[in-house]
């Protein structure tokens, strides 16, 4: 598959996701999640978690590992459209790249680098210097009781 075909496939997926999101937001209860492909269902799930903000999703700054814990938490099973074990940090990272308004930033913290996902206010957080950004990330982790 060449780059143009890949871009076309991604645009089709994005269009399908947006169409389903619009149906859900307009109260359409006829959305057939069983016939939806897995990736679309996973994208819709993550977007629902970002919108509803349970667990670590209430933070603007969070890692894919933290998101995985929240996505697999039985307390939030009602928002899931696929099996909880599908949400690994690597898979979540790949899905986040396809969601508009979400970005990732790598910062040094402690003795290692952290890949922090910015779920909201991307412009604001991209302008903050690394040290301040890492402090803000840790502050938000503490507020959400993320271990």
SVG drawing of the C-alpha trace seen along z (x, -y; Angstrom):
<svg xmlns="http://www.w3.org/2000/svg" viewBox="-32 -29 50 38">
<polyline fill="none" stroke="black" stroke-width="0.4" points="0.0,0.0 1.4,-3.4 1.1,-6.6 -1.8,-7.9 -3.8,-4.7 -3.0,-4.8 -4.1,-8.5 -7.3,-7.6 -8.1,-4.7 -7.4,-6.9 -9.8,-9.6 -12.5,-7.0 -12.1,-5.8 -12.2,-9.3 -15.3,-10.0 -17.0,-6.8 -16.0,-7.7 -17.4,-11.2 -20.6,-9.9 -21.1,-7.5 -20.2,-10.2 -22.8,-12.5 -25.4,-9.8 -24.7,-9.1 -24.6,-12.8 -28.0,-13.3 -29.5,-10.5 -29.6,-7.9 -29.9,-4.6 -29.8,-2.6 -26.0,-2.6 -24.9,1.0 -21.7,1.5 -21.6,5.2 -21.0,4.5 -18.4,1.8 -14.8,2.7 -12.6,3.0 -10.5,-0.1 -13.5,-2.4 -15.0,-1.0 -11.8,-1.6 -11.5,-5.2 -15.1,-5.9 -14.5,-4.4 -11.4,-6.7 -13.3,-9.7 -16.2,-8.9 -13.8,-8.6 -12.2,-11.9 -15.6,-13.5 -17.1,-11.9 -13.8,-12.3 -13.9,-9.3 -10.7,-8.4 -7.5,-9.7 -9.4,-11.1 -10.5,-14.1 -6.9,-15.3 -5.6,-17.2 -2.2,-15.4 -2.0,-11.7 0.1,-8.7 -1.2,-5.9 -0.5,-3.5 -2.7,-5.5 -5.4,-5.6 -5.1,-1.8 -5.8,-1.3 -8.9,-3.5 -10.1,-1.8 -9.7,1.6 -11.4,0.6 -14.7,2.5 -16.2,-0.6 -16.2,-2.2 -17.3,0.9 -20.5,-1.0 -18.4,-3.2 -16.5,-0.4 -17.3,0.7 -14.7,3.5 -13.0,5.8 -11.0,4.1 -7.9,6.2 -7.6,4.5 -6.4,1.3 -2.7,1.6 -0.4,-1.5 1.0,-0.8 -2.5,-0.4 -3.8,-3.5 -0.9,-5.5 -1.6,-4.5 -5.3,-5.3 -4.6,-8.8 -2.6,-9.8 -5.9,-9.5 -7.9,-11.8 -8.1,-15.5 -7.3,-17.8 -5.0,-15.3 -1.2,-15.5 1.7,-13.9 4.8,-15.4 8.0,-13.7 9.5,-15.2 12.3,-14.3 11.2,-13.7 13.2,-12.1 15.6,-9.6 13.6,-8.8 11.5,-10.2 7.8,-10.3 5.4,-10.3 2.5,-12.5 -0.7,-12.7 -2.4,-16.1 -6.2,-15.5 -7.3,-19.1 -5.9,-22.6 -3.0,-21.4 -1.8,-24.9 -1.6,-25.9 0.5,-22.9 2.8,-22.8 4.0,-26.3 5.0,-25.4 8.7,-24.7 9.6,-21.0 10.2,-21.4 6.9,-23.3 5.0,-20.8 6.3,-17.9 5.3,-19.5 1.8,-20.2 1.6,-16.5 2.5,-15.3 0.1,-17.7 -2.8,-16.4 -1.8,-12.8 -2.0,-13.5 -5.4,-15.2 -6.7,-12.1 -5.1,-9.7 -3.1,-8.0 -0.4,-5.7"/>
</svg>
